[in-house]
Amino acid sequence: MAIKSFKHKGLEDFFYDGTTKGINSKHADKLANRLDRLNAALSPEDMNLPSYRLHKLEPKNLIAGRSMFPGHGG
């Protein structure tokens, strides 16, 4: 389940080059740890560590228990 892409250029540069230019350098150690773990994960359960607080995401746009997007929830 290797990381395939990034939306955040600073995070991508940090992941590939180690540069902290586009991120808060105070978060570098924690980010490096989580990105390494995420890149090595084979399933979502591999990210289920107590400090990571893994949880199922719920849709925000529900109307009376129905999703606004067919095929996605409710």
Secondary structure, 3 states (H helix, E strand, C coil): CCCCCCCCHHHHHHHHHCCCCCCCHHHHHHHHHHHHHHHHCCCHHHHCCHHHCCCCCCCCCEECCEECCCCCCC
